[in-house]
Amino acid sequence: ELAQKQAAAALGIEHGAVPMSRLSSVATDLACEIDGVYGNASPPWRSYSHVLFVAGGVGVAPWLPAIEEWQEMCRLHGATAQTMRLVWCGRTHAELDAMGPYLPESG
């Protein structure tokens, strides 16, 4: 949401979505840390306010326990100040079916 607001401000758009054709001309300052899974240790994701996991295929496996823990914390304690997102792509319907329990329910 913040990136979209910054893009809209940079393009002079007050409300609404930013046209995709105009996004290539947008430059914003974004501080981030990119880290990976090394051996049995994972990055200290709990210390960040916004977490974005990016994975493909079975490469999502290291992130599933973190996502499950976060979902359980939200279920037990309500919404948290931390946002967590997963960007995942798969090649087959079987992979999508396997991810089913981790996808949000449609409402």
N, CA, C and O of each residue as an XYZ file, in Angstrom:
428
protein
N       0.815     -1.180      0.000
C       0.000      0.000      0.000
C       0.863      1.251      0.000
O       0.567      2.206     -0.718
N       1.920      1.258      0.790
C       2.791      2.422      0.849
C       3.434      2.682     -0.505
O       3.492      3.824     -0.961
N       3.917      1.626     -1.148
C       4.544      1.787     -2.463
C       3.545      2.320     -3.470
O       3.896      3.153     -4.305
N       2.297      1.851     -3.407
C       1.283      2.330     -4.338
C       0.985      3.809     -4.085
O       0.819      4.575     -5.034
N       0.918      4.214     -2.822
C       0.682      5.626     -2.498
C       1.845      6.488     -2.976
O       1.636      7.579     -3.506
N       3.073      5.998     -2.789
C       4.236      6.754     -3.246
C       4.231      6.874     -4.765
O       4.545      7.934     -5.306
N       3.879      5.800     -5.448
C       3.826      5.837     -6.907
C       2.756      6.807     -7.377
O       2.978      7.571     -8.316
N       1.592      6.782     -6.726
C       0.517      7.693     -7.109
C       0.934      9.143     -6.890
O       0.655     10.006     -7.722
N       1.602      9.411     -5.770
C       2.067     10.775     -5.502
C       3.100     11.210     -6.531
O       3.071     12.350     -6.995
N       4.011     10.314     -6.893
C       5.045     10.643     -7.877
C       4.452     10.932     -9.242
O       5.010     11.711    -10.016
N       3.312     10.302     -9.541
C       2.662     10.493    -10.836
C       1.589     11.568    -10.802
O       0.959     11.855    -11.819
N       1.380     12.164     -9.630
C       0.368     13.208     -9.515
C      -1.049     12.679     -9.488
O      -1.979     13.391     -9.865
N      -1.233     11.452     -9.052
C      -2.560     10.846     -8.967
C      -2.981     10.856     -7.502
O      -2.290     10.295     -6.651
N      -4.111     11.491     -7.209
C      -4.532     11.590     -5.810
C      -5.279     10.355     -5.329
O      -5.050      9.894     -4.211
N      -6.158      9.818     -6.145
C      -6.954      8.655     -5.730
C      -6.980      7.636     -6.850
O      -6.789      7.980     -8.017
N      -7.213      6.405     -6.502
C      -7.363      5.365     -7.505
C      -6.067      4.639     -7.790
O      -5.017      4.942     -7.224
N      -6.170      3.680     -8.677
C      -5.024      2.849     -9.015
C      -4.092      3.574     -9.977
O      -4.512      4.434    -10.752
N      -2.835      3.211     -9.907
C      -1.822      3.766    -10.799
C      -1.811      2.921    -12.070
O      -1.670      1.700    -11.996
N      -1.957      3.557    -13.240
C      -1.904      2.768    -14.479
C      -0.551      2.075    -14.623
O       0.495      2.689    -14.415
N      -0.581      0.804    -14.978
C       0.657      0.031    -15.107
C       1.627      0.665    -16.105
O       2.842      0.604    -15.917
N       1.096      1.267    -17.154
C       1.959      1.859    -18.176
C       2.781      3.023    -17.634
O       3.798      3.387    -18.225
N       2.353      3.613    -16.516
C       3.069      4.751    -15.951
C       4.029      4.359    -14.839
O       4.844      5.178    -14.413
N       3.950      3.125    -14.362
C       4.786      2.715    -13.234
C       6.273      2.661    -13.565
O       7.101      2.838    -12.671
N       6.631      2.424    -14.813
C       8.049      2.323    -15.163
C       8.784      3.641    -14.981
O      10.014      3.660    -14.929
N       8.050      4.741    -14.884
C       8.696      6.039    -14.713
C       8.769      6.464    -13.247
O       9.222      7.568    -12.947
N       8.332      5.609    -12.344
C       8.284      5.949    -10.923
C       9.558      5.511    -10.226
O      10.018      4.385    -10.414
N      10.123      6.387     -9.431
C      11.279      6.053     -8.595
C      10.945      6.428     -7.156
O      10.515      7.550     -6.888
N      11.141      5.499     -6.236
C      10.915      5.760     -4.816
C      12.097      5.235     -4.027
O      12.850      4.383     -4.498
N      12.247      5.750     -2.833
C      13.266      5.237     -1.921
C      12.654      4.098     -1.121
O      11.601      4.259     -0.504
N      13.300      2.977     -1.132
C      12.812      1.816     -0.405
C      13.989      1.140      0.268
O      14.906      0.649     -0.390
N      13.946      1.124      1.582
C      15.001      0.442      2.339
C      14.526     -0.974      2.627
O      13.440     -1.163      3.175
N      15.322     -1.960      2.268
C      14.943     -3.341      2.544
C      16.188     -4.180      2.757
O      17.295     -3.810      2.366
N      15.972     -5.308      3.381
C      17.041     -6.278      3.561
C      16.613     -7.556      2.862
O      15.510     -8.053      3.088
N      17.470     -8.080      2.028
C      17.188     -9.323      1.330
C      18.089    -10.387      1.926
O      19.309    -10.237      1.975
N      17.469    -11.459      2.375
C      18.229    -12.504      3.027
C      17.676    -13.840      2.566
O      16.630    -13.897      1.920
N      18.358    -14.877      2.886
C      17.918    -16.199      2.465
C      18.007    -17.202      3.574
O      18.314    -16.874      4.720
N      17.740    -18.405      3.221
C      17.836    -19.503      4.173
C      19.213    -20.122      3.996
O      19.599    -20.512      2.894
N      19.937    -20.202      5.086
C      21.289    -20.757      5.054
C      21.350    -21.912      6.037
O      21.306    -21.706      7.249
N      21.450    -23.114      5.521
C      21.512    -24.271      6.413
C      20.228    -24.420      7.192
O      19.142    -24.377      6.613
N      20.332    -24.594      8.491
C      19.152    -24.782      9.328
C      18.629    -23.489      9.930
O      17.590    -23.498     10.590
N      19.322    -22.381      9.718
C      18.907    -21.116     10.311
C      18.128    -20.285      9.299
O      18.417    -20.333      8.103
N      17.159    -19.535      9.761
C      16.422    -18.624      8.891
C      16.588    -17.198      9.420
O      16.934    -17.004     10.586
N      16.345    -16.214      8.575
C      16.486    -14.822      9.013
C      15.541    -14.512     10.173
O      14.521    -15.183     10.327
N      15.858    -13.521     10.980
C      15.009    -13.172     12.130
C      13.786    -12.373     11.674
O      13.688    -11.181     11.968
N      12.856    -13.010     10.961
C      11.732    -12.303     10.362
C      10.819    -11.655     11.384
O      10.118    -10.700     11.050
N      10.803    -12.134     12.600
C       9.922    -11.557     13.625
C      10.291    -10.114     13.975
O       9.456     -9.383     14.508
N      11.525     -9.692     13.686
C      11.962     -8.349     14.071
C      11.596     -7.282     13.040
O      11.923     -6.112     13.236
N      10.927     -7.656     11.948
C      10.573     -6.692     10.901
C       9.074     -6.427     10.893
O       8.279     -7.326     11.167
N       8.688     -5.198     10.581
C       7.267     -4.852     10.551
C       6.592     -5.356      9.281
O       5.394     -5.641      9.292
N       7.339     -5.470      8.194
C       6.795     -5.968      6.929
C       7.716     -7.064      6.404
O       8.924     -6.864      6.278
N       7.137     -8.217      6.100
C       7.927     -9.350      5.627
C       7.336     -9.821      4.300
O       6.126    -10.013      4.178
N       8.208    -10.001      3.309
C       7.806    -10.514      2.006
C       8.641    -11.742      1.699
O       9.856    -11.650      1.525
N       7.986    -12.891      1.631
C       8.653    -14.125      1.248
C       8.428    -14.322     -0.250
O       7.305    -14.164     -0.728
N       9.466    -14.659     -0.987
C       9.369    -14.925     -2.418
C       9.931    -16.316     -2.664
O      11.050    -16.623     -2.254
N       9.147    -17.156     -3.337
C       9.586    -18.530     -3.562
C       8.913    -19.091     -4.802
O       7.888    -18.591     -5.264
N       9.518    -20.137     -5.321
C       8.946    -20.842     -6.455
C       8.973    -22.337     -6.202
O       9.948    -22.868     -5.671
N       7.904    -23.011     -6.582
C       7.843    -24.464     -6.434
C       8.070    -24.905     -5.005
O       7.515    -24.333     -4.067
N       8.897    -25.936     -4.847
C       9.165    -26.462     -3.515
C      10.072    -25.541     -2.697
O      10.305    -25.794     -1.515
N      10.584    -24.476     -3.319
C      11.399    -23.505     -2.587
C      10.628    -22.754     -1.518
O      11.210    -22.007     -0.732
N       9.323    -22.952     -1.489
C       8.488    -22.323     -0.472
C       8.596    -23.052      0.874
O       8.227    -22.499      1.910
N       9.097    -24.278      0.857
C       9.123    -25.113      2.071
C       9.743    -24.444      3.296
O       9.194    -24.597      4.387
N      10.855    -23.711      3.182
C      11.414    -23.093      4.388
C      10.523    -22.021      5.004
O      10.636    -21.728      6.194
N       9.630    -21.430      4.195
C       8.814    -20.322      4.702
C       7.488    -20.773      5.293
O       6.856    -20.017      6.031
N       7.057    -21.980      4.986
C       5.754    -22.427      5.471
C       5.641    -22.446      6.991
O       4.608    -22.021      7.506
N       6.638    -22.913      7.741
C       6.520    -22.855      9.204
C       6.393    -21.426      9.732
O       5.648    -21.187     10.682
N       7.099    -20.485      9.138
C       6.995    -19.088      9.578
C       5.601    -18.545      9.307
O       5.029    -17.845     10.142
N       5.059    -18.862      8.151
C       3.719    -18.399      7.803
C       2.672    -19.052      8.699
O       1.735    -18.390      9.147
N       2.825    -20.338      8.960
C       1.893    -21.024      9.853
C       1.914    -20.403     11.247
O       0.862    -20.196     11.852
N       3.104    -20.107     11.756
C       3.215    -19.500     13.082
C       2.543    -18.134     13.105
O       1.830    -17.812     14.055
N       2.762    -17.332     12.075
C       2.166    -15.997     11.989
C       0.642    -16.095     11.919
O      -0.062    -15.329     12.577
N       0.127    -17.048     11.110
C      -1.318    -17.245     11.014
C      -1.910    -17.626     12.365
O      -2.978    -17.144     12.742
N      -1.213    -18.491     13.088
C      -1.694    -18.908     14.406
C      -1.691    -17.736     15.388
O      -2.623    -17.594     16.179
N      -0.654    -16.895     15.345
C      -0.614    -15.709     16.213
C      -1.793    -14.783     15.902
O      -2.420    -14.245     16.815
N      -2.091    -14.601     14.623
C      -3.229    -13.765     14.237
C      -4.547    -14.374     14.705
O      -5.441    -13.661     15.159
N      -4.661    -15.691     14.594
C      -5.881    -16.370     15.017
C      -6.092    -16.242     16.526
O      -7.212    -16.013     16.982
N      -5.015    -16.390     17.295
C      -5.128    -16.354     18.750
C      -5.238    -14.938     19.313
O      -5.955    -14.706     20.285
N      -4.528    -14.001     18.701
C      -4.418    -12.660     19.280
C      -5.013    -11.556     18.412
O      -4.905    -10.377     18.748
N      -5.631    -11.924     17.316
C      -6.166    -10.917     16.397
C      -5.053    -10.383     15.513
O      -3.938    -10.905     15.503
N      -5.375     -9.346     14.780
C      -4.407     -8.762     13.838
C      -3.150     -8.323     14.571
O      -3.211     -7.843     15.704
N      -2.024     -8.490     13.919
C      -0.756     -8.051     14.488
C      -0.269     -6.821     13.742
O      -0.771     -6.508     12.662
N       0.701     -6.125     14.307
C       1.280     -4.953     13.654
C       2.152     -5.365     12.478
O       2.445     -4.551     11.602
N       2.561     -6.606     12.456
C       3.430     -7.099     11.387
C       2.585     -7.555     10.197
O       1.566     -8.225     10.365
N       3.021     -7.185      9.004
C       2.384     -7.714      7.811
C       3.312     -8.754      7.205
O       4.534     -8.607      7.223
N       2.715     -9.797      6.675
C       3.500    -10.865      6.073
C       2.819    -11.266      4.775
O       1.612    -11.503      4.735
N       3.603    -11.336      3.730
C       3.086    -11.717      2.422
C       3.978    -12.781      1.805
O       5.180    -12.833      2.067
N       3.382    -13.614      0.997
C       4.103    -14.652      0.279
C       3.820    -14.486     -1.204
O       2.662    -14.467     -1.622
N       4.871    -14.368     -1.995
C       4.756    -14.407     -3.451
C       5.315    -15.754     -3.866
O       6.488    -16.051     -3.643
N       4.460    -16.562     -4.471
C       4.853    -17.920     -4.824
C       4.343    -18.253     -6.207
O       3.235    -17.860     -6.574
N       5.122    -18.958     -6.963
C       4.657    -19.440     -8.262
C       4.965    -20.929     -8.353
O       5.958    -21.417     -7.812
N       4.095    -21.622     -9.045
C       4.269    -23.048     -9.239
C       4.071    -23.398    -10.701
O       3.508    -22.616    -11.467
N       4.529    -24.557    -11.076
C       4.439    -24.980    -12.472
C       3.216    -25.838    -12.766
O       2.751    -25.891    -13.904
N       2.699    -26.504    -11.751
C       1.634    -27.478    -11.998
C       0.447    -27.241    -11.069
O       0.555    -26.555    -10.052
N      -0.693    -27.829    -11.449
C      -1.874    -27.768    -10.587
C      -1.629    -28.530     -9.283
O      -2.175    -28.164     -8.242
N      -0.824    -29.574     -9.332
C      -0.514    -30.348     -8.126
C       0.181    -29.457     -7.091
O      -0.101    -29.553     -5.897
N       1.086    -28.597     -7.549
C       1.758    -27.677     -6.622
C       0.754    -26.683     -6.036
O       0.816    -26.369     -4.847
N      -0.164    -26.189     -6.857
C      -1.192    -25.273     -6.368
C      -2.084    -25.964     -5.346
O      -2.419    -25.382     -4.314
N      -2.465    -27.197     -5.629
C      -3.281    -27.958     -4.677
C      -2.556    -28.145     -3.354
O      -3.173    -28.056     -2.293
N      -1.252    -28.403     -3.404
C      -0.474    -28.586     -2.179
C      -0.416    -27.301     -1.359
O      -0.301    -27.354     -0.134
N      -0.496    -26.143     -2.027
C      -0.457    -24.853     -1.322
C      -1.818    -24.450     -0.773
O      -1.916    -23.476     -0.027
N      -2.880    -25.188     -1.131
C      -4.231    -24.847     -0.731
C      -4.410    -24.467      0.740
O      -5.058    -23.460      1.027
N      -3.859    -25.239      1.680
C      -4.045    -24.899      3.097
C      -3.421    -23.563      3.499
O      -3.780    -23.010      4.539
N      -2.509    -23.042      2.708
C      -1.823    -21.803      3.056
C      -2.425    -20.586      2.363
O      -2.032    -19.451      2.635
N      -3.384    -20.826      1.463
C      -4.011    -19.730      0.741
C      -5.185    -19.189      1.537
O      -5.857    -19.945      2.239
N      -5.446    -17.875      1.436
C      -6.591    -17.318      2.155
C      -7.895    -17.857      1.580
O      -7.981    -18.168      0.392
N      -8.899    -17.964      2.431
C     -10.202    -18.421      1.966
C     -10.889    -17.273      1.257
O     -10.785    -16.121      1.678
N     -11.589    -17.588      0.181
C     -12.339    -16.543     -0.513
C     -13.598    -16.238      0.280
O     -14.208    -17.123      0.879
N     -13.968    -14.980      0.270
C     -15.127    -14.605      1.068
C     -16.053    -13.823      0.344
O     -17.085    -13.429      0.887
